[in-house]
């Protein structure tokens, strides 16, 4: 497994490769090769688990890991595994490192840590899972234990983590 480190406001380190924010599209391609896919102003690598967004000048303005807990890419940020750490644990670490305003307008589904330009996202929160279980029970179609466990996993861990240039989330 590759060692991947996310360094807010700087970029990412892949084993011995560093891709900095503000790198050119050509720099990314020279370091990682041809992308797995491209969409709009984005390059995707590693089966679409890593995305680079570019500004109007063709410079990296945002890097996002999309593989979640089950992905091949398991980045580390502030010395903790971003996807293997419980959502609340990582939130608390990012909050502490951020030392300031957090965009929490999406009620727990995502957060933007404004001072360190880090964002995290998940498609459901624990409350959603409990409501889903209750609704299934009330409908006379209880969820099986495997489905409940899978839904709880999605709610308990972040699905994506991204870093942007300074003030990206403002």
N, C-alpha and C positions, 0 to 999 in steps of 0.2 A: 504494500500500500504506500502511496506517495505521502510525503509529509507536506502538508499545506498549511500555511500560516496567513491569516488575515491581519493586516496592519492598518488600522483606521487612519484615514487622511494621507496614507502613503501608497498602499497597493497590496499585492499578495506575493508570497514566496512559495514556489513549487520546488521542492528538493533544492536544487542549486540555481533555479531560475527566478528572477524577480521581475514582476510586471507592475510597473508603477502607474498610478493614476496620472493622467495627462500623456501617457505613452501614445504613439501613433498607431493607427490601424496596421501599418506595415510592421511596426515593432512587434505587435502581438502575433501577427502571422509568422514573422521570422523566428520567434521564440517557441510558438506552439504548433506551427504548421498550418495547413489549410483548415478552416473551421468545419465542424461537423455539419452545421447549417448556418444560414444567414437569414435574417428578417429585418426589414426596415434598416435602421442604423445599428444593428446588433450582430455580433458574431457569437456563435454557440460552439462549445467544445465539450468533449467527453460525454457523448450521447445526450447533449443538451442539458447537462448538469452545471455548466459554467457559462455565464453570459457576460459579454462586454458591450456596453453602450458607449456611443461616441457622440461628441458635441459637433457643432456645425463645422469646426475646423479639423474634424477627423481624429480628435484626441479622446482617450478614455476618460469618461466622466462618471461611470458607474460600473461596478463589478458585482455580480450576484451569483451565489451558489444556490442551485435549485434542486439538489438531490435528496434533501431531507435525511432522516435517520437511516433509511435503507439504501441511500445512494452510494456509489463508488467513491465519490469525493467526500472526505470527512475533514473539513477545515477546522483549525484551532484559532481562537481569538482570545487574547489576554490569557493565554496558557490553559484554556479550557476548550473541550470539544464542542463546537457550536451546535451540532445536531444530536450529539449523544447526551448532552446535558439537559435536564428538565427545563421547560420553558421559564418557569419562575426563577430558577437558579441563574440562567443566562441573563434574564431580564435584570436581576439584581446586580450582577457584575457590570453589565453595560450601563445601568443607571449610575453606579458608583464612578465608573470611568468617565462618563459623560459630564458629570458635575454641573447640571443645569437643565434647561428646558428639554422636555420630551413631548413629541407629538403622540398623544394617546387618543386621538379622535376616532379611532376605529374599535374602541371598546374591547381591547384585548386580542383582537385578531392580528393586529400589527402595531408596531411602535417605530417611530423615527427618533433616534437619539441625535438631537440637533447639533451639539457641540463636537461630536466625533463622527458625524455623518455615517451612522450605521443604522440599517433598517432590518427588522425581522418580521416574518409573516407566517401565519398558520391559517388553515381553512376552517377550523372550528376551535371552540374553547370548551373547557370541561362542562360548563353549564349547558351547552348545546347537546352534549352526549346524554346528560341526565334527562333533558327534555325529550330526546329521541327515544330513549328507553321507556320513559313514562307514556309517550304517545303510542308506541308499539304495544305496550301492555294494555292500555285503554282500548285499543282497536282489536284486542284479542289475538294479536300476532306478535308475541314476545320475540325479541331478538335473541339469537343464540349467543353463547358465551364468546365464541371466536369473533363474531362481528362486534360485540361490545368491546372486547379487548382491542381490536383494530381501531375502532372509533376513538377509544380513550387514548391510544398511542398518538393518533393524529392531533388530538387536542393537547396532549402533554408535552409535545416537542415542537420546535419551530420547523417549518417546511422550507423556508428560504432565509438566507442572510445576505445582505448586500452592503457594500461600502461605496460612498460617493465622494466626489471632490468637496472641498470646504463649502458649507452652506447648501449642499445638494438637497437636503430635506426642508430647507426654509422657504 
